[in-house]
C-alpha cells in the first residue's frame, strides 16, 4: 500500500497542478474517478497486462472509454501507459481528492453507530437532521455522483447549548466519549426524528465536463504533498518509472 502511494503521488500532484492552472479541479476529480473505475474493471486488468498490446494501444482504449477528448487528459493517460502506471489510477484519484479536500478546507466525518446501518438509513438520517435544521448542504464534491457536503448550523449549537463547535469535547478517548454521549438523550432524539418522518433523498445530477484548454504534460517529478493517513510515512520516489 505504502509503495503504491509513493509511486502514485507524483502523478496525482502533476494532475492537480494542471487542474489548478485552469481552475478545473472538479472536472479533473470526476475524470480521474471515471478512469479509476475503468482501471479496476476485470477485463481492463487483462488488457493492461497483455504484452501483445503497445502502450499507445492501451492508452487509446482508456481515452476512448473515458469519453473525454481533452488533449491534456490524453497526454496524462499516455504518460501513465508508457510507464505502466495505469493500474495506479485508483490511488491517483484518491490522492487528487485528498489534495482537493485539503485546499477547500473540507474534513470527513465518521459516524459511529451501536448497530449496523446501511446507506439508505444514513440517507434517511441526514434528511431528518437537515429537516430539523441541524445540518445544511454547503456544496458538492465534484466527483462521481457529486456527494453533498454538509455543515452543522447555528440551530444545532443552540439546541445543544453550545456557543461554538470548539466546546464539543474531543472523542479520542473512550472515557471522554462516554461522558459526552451520556449528556445527550438519544432515545428522545430518535423518537423525535422518527416522528418527523423522512422523504427519499434527492439524487444529484452529474456534472457535465466542459472541454478545457490543452496543457503540455510532462513526466511528473516529486513535490511536497499533503500528508495522508494511509501513506505510513513513505518518501516519494524522485522519478516515477
C-alpha positions as CSV (number, residue, x, y, z in Angstrom):
1,X,0.0,0.0,0.0
2,X,2.7,2.5,1.0
3,X,4.7,1.7,-2.2
4,X,1.7,2.3,-4.4
5,X,1.0,5.7,-2.7
6,X,4.7,6.7,-3.1
7,X,4.6,5.9,-6.8
8,X,1.2,7.4,-7.4
9,X,1.7,10.7,-5.6
10,X,3.9,12.5,-8.2
11,X,1.2,11.7,-10.9
12,X,-1.6,13.0,-8.6
13,X,0.4,16.1,-7.9
14,X,1.1,16.8,-11.5
15,X,-2.6,16.3,-12.4
16,X,-3.6,18.6,-9.5
17,X,-1.2,21.4,-10.7
18,X,-2.7,21.2,-14.2
19,X,-6.2,21.4,-12.8
20,X,-5.3,24.4,-10.6
21,X,-3.9,26.3,-13.5
22,X,-7.2,26.1,-15.4
23,X,-9.5,26.2,-12.3
24,X,-10.8,22.7,-13.2
25,X,-10.2,20.8,-10.0
26,X,-13.8,19.5,-10.0
27,X,-13.6,18.4,-13.6
28,X,-10.4,16.6,-13.1
29,X,-11.7,14.9,-10.0
30,X,-14.6,13.5,-12.0
31,X,-12.3,12.5,-14.8
32,X,-9.9,10.6,-12.5
33,X,-12.8,8.9,-10.7
34,X,-14.1,7.6,-14.1
35,X,-10.6,6.4,-15.1
36,X,-10.3,4.8,-11.7
37,X,-13.4,2.7,-12.3
38,X,-12.1,1.8,-15.8
39,X,-8.8,0.6,-14.4
40,X,-10.5,-1.6,-11.8
41,X,-12.6,-3.4,-14.4
42,X,-11.5,-7.1,-14.6
43,X,-11.3,-7.1,-18.3
44,X,-9.1,-4.0,-18.3
45,X,-6.7,-5.7,-16.0
46,X,-6.1,-8.3,-18.7
47,X,-5.7,-5.6,-21.3
48,X,-3.1,-3.7,-19.2
49,X,-1.1,-6.8,-18.7
50,X,-1.3,-8.0,-22.3
51,X,2.3,-8.0,-23.8
52,X,0.9,-8.0,-27.3
53,X,-0.6,-4.6,-26.9
54,X,1.5,-1.5,-27.1
55,X,1.3,1.3,-24.5
56,X,-0.2,3.6,-27.2
57,X,-3.0,1.0,-27.9
58,X,-3.8,0.6,-24.2
59,X,-3.8,4.4,-23.8
60,X,-6.1,4.9,-26.7
61,X,-8.5,2.3,-25.3
62,X,-8.6,4.2,-21.9
63,X,-9.1,7.5,-23.7
64,X,-12.0,6.0,-25.7
65,X,-13.7,4.6,-22.6
66,X,-13.3,7.9,-20.8
67,X,-15.4,9.6,-23.4
68,X,-13.3,12.7,-22.9
69,X,-11.5,14.3,-25.8
70,X,-9.4,16.8,-23.7
71,X,-5.8,16.8,-25.0
72,X,-4.2,17.3,-21.6
73,X,-6.1,14.3,-20.2
74,X,-5.0,12.2,-23.2
75,X,-1.3,13.2,-22.6
76,X,-1.7,12.3,-19.0
77,X,-3.1,8.8,-19.8
78,X,-0.4,8.2,-22.4
79,X,2.3,9.0,-19.8
80,X,0.7,6.6,-17.4
81,X,0.5,3.9,-20.1
82,X,4.1,4.4,-21.2
83,X,5.3,4.0,-17.6
84,X,3.0,1.1,-16.9
85,X,1.2,3.0,-14.2
86,X,-2.5,2.8,-15.4
87,X,-3.2,0.4,-12.6
88,X,-2.4,3.1,-10.1
89,X,-5.3,5.3,-11.3
90,X,-7.5,4.4,-8.2
91,X,-4.7,5.6,-5.9
92,X,-4.0,8.7,-8.1
93,X,-7.7,9.6,-7.9
94,X,-7.8,9.2,-4.1
95,X,-4.7,11.4,-3.6
96,X,-6.2,14.0,-6.0
97,X,-9.4,14.1,-4.0
98,X,-7.4,14.4,-0.8
99,X,-5.5,17.4,-2.2
100,X,-8.7,19.0,-3.3
101,X,-10.4,18.5,0.1
102,X,-7.4,20.0,1.9
103,X,-7.4,23.0,-0.4
104,X,-11.1,23.5,0.2
105,X,-10.8,23.0,4.0
106,X,-13.1,20.0,3.9
107,X,-12.9,17.3,6.6
108,X,-14.6,14.0,6.5
109,X,-16.7,12.9,9.5
110,X,-17.1,9.3,10.7
111,X,-20.5,8.3,12.1
112,X,-20.4,5.6,14.8
113,X,-23.5,3.5,15.4
114,X,-24.2,1.0,18.1
115,X,-25.9,-1.2,15.4
116,X,-25.3,-1.8,11.7
117,X,-26.8,0.8,9.3
118,X,-26.9,0.7,5.5
119,X,-26.7,3.6,3.0
120,X,-30.4,4.1,2.9
121,X,-30.6,4.6,6.7
122,X,-27.7,7.0,6.5
123,X,-29.5,9.0,3.8
124,X,-32.7,9.0,5.9
125,X,-30.8,10.2,9.0
126,X,-29.2,13.0,7.0
127,X,-32.5,14.1,5.6
128,X,-34.0,14.1,9.1
129,X,-31.2,16.1,10.6
130,X,-31.4,18.5,7.6
131,X,-35.2,18.9,8.2
132,X,-34.6,19.5,11.9
133,X,-32.2,22.4,10.9
134,X,-29.1,20.8,12.5
135,X,-27.2,20.4,9.2
136,X,-27.3,22.1,5.8
137,X,-25.7,21.4,2.4
138,X,-22.8,23.8,1.7
139,X,-21.7,22.4,-1.6
140,X,-21.0,19.2,-3.5
141,X,-17.8,17.3,-4.1
142,X,-17.0,17.2,-7.8
143,X,-16.6,13.5,-8.2
144,X,-18.8,10.7,-9.4
145,X,-22.3,11.1,-8.0
146,X,-21.5,14.6,-6.7
147,X,-22.0,13.7,-3.0
148,X,-23.3,16.6,-0.8
149,X,-21.0,18.3,1.7
150,X,-22.8,19.1,5.0
151,X,-22.1,21.5,7.8
152,X,-23.7,22.0,11.2
153,X,-25.9,25.0,11.7
154,X,-26.5,27.7,14.4
155,X,-29.6,25.8,15.3
156,X,-27.5,22.7,16.1
157,X,-25.4,24.8,18.5
158,X,-28.4,26.4,20.1
159,X,-30.2,23.1,20.7
160,X,-27.2,21.7,22.4
161,X,-26.5,24.9,24.4
162,X,-23.1,25.5,22.7
163,X,-21.5,28.8,21.7
164,X,-19.3,27.1,19.1
165,X,-18.1,23.7,17.9
166,X,-14.9,24.2,19.9
167,X,-17.0,23.5,23.0
168,X,-17.6,19.9,21.9
169,X,-15.4,17.5,23.8
170,X,-12.8,15.5,21.8
171,X,-13.8,12.0,21.1
172,X,-10.4,10.4,21.0
173,X,-10.7,8.8,24.4
174,X,-13.4,6.2,25.4
175,X,-14.0,7.9,28.8
176,X,-14.4,11.3,27.3
177,X,-16.6,9.9,24.5
178,X,-18.9,8.1,27.0
179,X,-19.2,11.3,29.1
180,X,-20.0,13.4,26.0
181,X,-22.6,11.0,24.7
182,X,-24.1,10.4,28.1
183,X,-25.3,14.0,28.1
184,X,-27.5,13.5,25.1
185,X,-30.9,11.9,25.3
186,X,-30.6,9.7,22.2
187,X,-33.8,7.9,22.9
188,X,-35.8,11.1,22.9
189,X,-33.9,12.3,19.9
190,X,-34.6,9.1,18.0
191,X,-38.3,9.2,18.8
192,X,-38.4,12.9,17.7
193,X,-36.7,12.1,14.4
194,X,-38.9,9.1,13.7
195,X,-42.0,11.2,14.3
196,X,-40.9,13.8,11.8
197,X,-40.6,11.2,9.1
198,X,-38.3,11.2,6.1
199,X,-38.6,11.6,2.3
200,X,-36.5,9.9,-0.2
201,X,-33.2,11.8,-0.7
202,X,-32.8,13.6,-3.9
203,X,-30.3,12.2,-6.4
204,X,-27.9,15.0,-7.6
205,X,-27.4,15.3,-11.3
206,X,-23.9,14.6,-12.6
207,X,-21.6,17.4,-13.7
208,X,-21.0,18.0,-17.4
209,X,-17.3,18.1,-18.2
210,X,-16.7,21.1,-20.4
211,X,-13.7,21.0,-22.7
212,X,-10.6,22.5,-21.1
213,X,-7.6,24.1,-22.8
214,X,-4.8,21.6,-23.5
215,X,-1.6,22.0,-21.5
216,X,1.5,20.0,-22.4
217,X,2.0,17.3,-19.9
218,X,5.5,16.2,-18.8
219,X,6.6,13.3,-16.7
220,X,5.8,14.3,-13.1
221,X,8.5,14.9,-10.5
222,X,8.0,14.6,-6.8
223,X,6.9,17.7,-4.8
224,X,5.7,18.4,-1.3
225,X,2.4,16.6,-0.8
226,X,-0.4,16.7,1.7
227,X,0.0,14.2,4.5
228,X,-2.1,11.1,4.1
229,X,-3.0,8.7,6.8
230,X,-2.5,5.7,4.5
231,X,1.0,6.7,3.5
232,X,2.7,5.3,6.6
233,X,5.4,7.9,6.2
234,X,6.9,6.5,3.0
235,X,9.0,9.1,1.0
236,X,8.0,9.7,-2.7
237,X,10.3,8.4,-5.4
238,X,12.3,11.0,-7.3
239,X,11.1,9.9,-10.8
240,X,8.1,7.6,-11.3
241,X,9.2,4.8,-13.6
